Amino acid sequence: MGKANFYHPEIERMNRSALREMQNERLRWQVHRCLTKSEFYQEKFRKAGIKASHIKTVDDLVHVPVVTKQELRDEQVKHPPFGRYAVSPSKDWRELHPSTGTTGTPVNTIWAERDVENITAVTARTMWSFGVRPGDIVQNGFSYGLWVAGMSTHYAAERIGCFVIPIGASMTGRQIDYMMNPGSTVILCTPSFALHIAENLRERDIPTRKLSLRIGSFGGEGGTETQATRRKIEAGLGIDAYDYYGLAEIGPTFASECTAQAGLHFAEDHYAIEIINPDTMERCAEGEMGVLVITHLTREATPMLRYWTNDYARYDSTRCPCGRTHGRALGGILGRADDMVIYRGAKFYPVQVEKVVRSYKELGDEFLIEITRDDNTFADVCTVVVECLPAGVDRMTLNRRLQKDLKEELMVTPEIRIENFGTLERTTFKAKRIADKRAKA
Ligand SMILES: [Zn+2]
């Protein structure tokens, strides 16, 4: 592939041993400054009985204890407001981004001046890799404000030379108006919002050929790499759809699919990627599923050494068909440990339900996994709630088929409830897929 296909050709096609050498060098710099300036890391290393000099390469990271979100939260409660892991001097700080979370106090992440620059450059690289070019009209449907992805993609789209519409995650009607005029060519939002916009296009009888939309990239939730979901988004908006990934504590939009749609590429010059078996805490072999653990190689303000993401992934370092040498998470994020449903001894994730539900043309895109408790037996009951599209569908047969297909995928048989189309709540941000309605004792 020609140079024009890459935003940072020298970095993106770097051979892996040179890339590893660059990572090792940056890691040594990061460990040194963390242990010189952060009492949080000094304490962690002391407890683990290790010194900065023990960590010379990315392979040595296995000796460093992981950092969890709960630990950061506790640290900031004890040492408000930023904890003792804010490493760069406050004169360098430029932006504050508390994590969005449904539980507990948010974790404050700071971007220093250099961090803003690196985030902008890496995000521009990811956007370029899925086909964004100067002159594109980027409709930014990611939430702005404290949430990280709105800011990073906004900066990056401007950096590339695009015309940005900073609409944010709201106003489905106006999203469609801007797609018509001035005619956005790129849309960024969550996959559930993309499906919601597609639903509205159908309701308003607007065929996708009337739109100039070419590309969409979808993050904030998994799902884009689920085949059935990708097909629905691509057909519903008339685009090529790409997966996008980021985390407040680690960085927004730092991993994305390229035009080969072959998994999430990581920017490994800025991030060291590990996949860890949560039972043994040992590193998984390539291709094996485990928890994604990420280390900041260049982050200045609030660097993370081995952040435990709670996200499951498989890593592959073989060269992608696009020519990039940076490793990929094959199939994207495969599940969040927080979203795991345990039902009658079986464990499954909402993404598995999504895969089945969205392969049915009789069903809408929305679904909900409801957990209740039977009043008589006190046993948990798991019900998958779906929406039937209007038309003379035999719901009894549909119910049986769906139950059988879900049993095959989940290894356990959930109850099924088929509602009318439009019953379940629509969202412009992250969809809620699990409703735990068990009475709390
Ligand atoms: Zn690629």
Residues whose N, C-alpha, C, O or C-beta is under 5 A from the ligand:
A	BS01	ZN	C258 A260 C320 C322 R324
